């Protein structure tokens, strides 16, 4: 999406790759109890650890740190 963003006239891009795979039955879904416990990410990681480890253990924490940092800056700005 990032590679093709400049050529698109869309203000927002939404990745839905796994949704199509899960709904079509191409990839298994986590059991109901894991979905209800918010552990679907762990099930997916167990199925595809090589592909998903950077997203889960590098990109995820970096995103959360940036989100928290930006939130704190906005809150400090409003004081």
ABEGO torsion letter per residue (X at the ends): XAAAAAABABABBBBAAAAAAAAAGABBBBBAAAAAAGAAAAAAAAABAAAAAAAAAAAAAAAAAAAAAAAAAAAAAAX
